[in-house]
Amino acid sequence: MAQPNAASGTSKRWLWLLILPWIGVLLVPVYNMDSPRAFGLPFFYWYQLLWVLISAALTAIVYLKTKPASRRSEGRS
């Protein structure tokens, strides 16, 4: 049986960051508008595309912060 990680409670707190993209795109009335435009795209579209990038960055951060310590040290040789 695997030993529980002493910092598992702390590392699980990082998972709350994954809710931010969900909230950001769930509130459609906030970004349901045409202007300002960026690169010819209405705000409605580039706002959602921006959240794709933010989601990828947040997912990477959460992955790195919640990865077990044994896996962290394997990558460093």
PLY file of the C-alpha trace (Angstrom):
ply
format ascii 1.0
element vertex 77
property float x
property float y
property float z
element edge 76
property int vertex1
property int vertex2
end_header
0.00 0.00 0.00
1.32 3.43 -0.93
2.27 5.84 1.82
0.21 9.05 1.85
2.17 12.13 0.96
2.51 14.55 3.88
1.97 17.50 1.54
-0.96 15.95 -0.33
-3.44 18.37 1.24
-1.34 21.29 0.12
-0.84 19.92 -3.37
-4.57 19.29 -3.82
-5.25 22.96 -3.23
-3.62 23.68 -6.58
-6.53 21.86 -8.26
-8.78 24.83 -7.49
-6.97 26.77 -10.23
-8.65 24.52 -12.80
-11.99 26.12 -11.97
-10.92 29.55 -13.25
-11.15 28.72 -17.00
-14.50 27.07 -16.44
-15.87 30.19 -14.75
-14.25 32.46 -17.33
-16.12 30.93 -20.25
-19.29 30.06 -18.36
-20.24 33.72 -17.83
-21.21 34.43 -21.44
-22.98 37.77 -20.73
-19.59 39.17 -19.61
-17.98 38.68 -23.04
-20.96 38.65 -25.40
-19.95 41.75 -27.37
-18.38 42.72 -30.65
-15.81 45.26 -29.56
-12.97 45.64 -28.79
-11.62 43.78 -31.79
-8.21 42.15 -31.92
-6.68 41.20 -35.28
-10.12 41.62 -36.84
-11.74 39.14 -34.46
-14.69 40.23 -32.32
-14.17 40.22 -28.55
-16.45 37.19 -28.22
-14.00 35.00 -30.16
-10.63 36.25 -28.99
-11.74 36.16 -25.36
-12.48 32.44 -25.71
-9.22 31.80 -27.56
-7.35 33.60 -24.80
-8.91 31.24 -22.27
-7.57 28.28 -24.24
-4.03 29.58 -23.68
-4.73 30.43 -20.04
-6.21 26.97 -19.49
-3.13 25.29 -20.94
-0.84 27.35 -18.70
-2.93 26.67 -15.59
-3.09 22.96 -16.37
0.71 22.85 -16.67
1.13 24.69 -13.37
-1.29 22.38 -11.57
0.39 19.32 -13.05
3.83 20.44 -11.91
2.64 21.39 -8.43
0.67 18.18 -7.84
3.15 15.75 -9.38
4.53 13.35 -6.73
8.02 14.19 -5.44
9.41 10.85 -6.66
8.46 11.72 -10.24
9.92 15.21 -9.90
13.33 13.85 -9.00
13.29 11.23 -11.83
13.35 13.95 -14.47
16.52 15.51 -13.06
19.51 13.37 -13.94
0 1
1 2
2 3
3 4
4 5
5 6
6 7
7 8
8 9
9 10
10 11
11 12
12 13
13 14
14 15
15 16
16 17
17 18
18 19
19 20
20 21
21 22
22 23
23 24
24 25
25 26
26 27
27 28
28 29
29 30
30 31
31 32
32 33
33 34
34 35
35 36
36 37
37 38
38 39
39 40
40 41
41 42
42 43
43 44
44 45
45 46
46 47
47 48
48 49
49 50
50 51
51 52
52 53
53 54
54 55
55 56
56 57
57 58
58 59
59 60
60 61
61 62
62 63
63 64
64 65
65 66
66 67
67 68
68 69
69 70
70 71
71 72
72 73
73 74
74 75
75 76
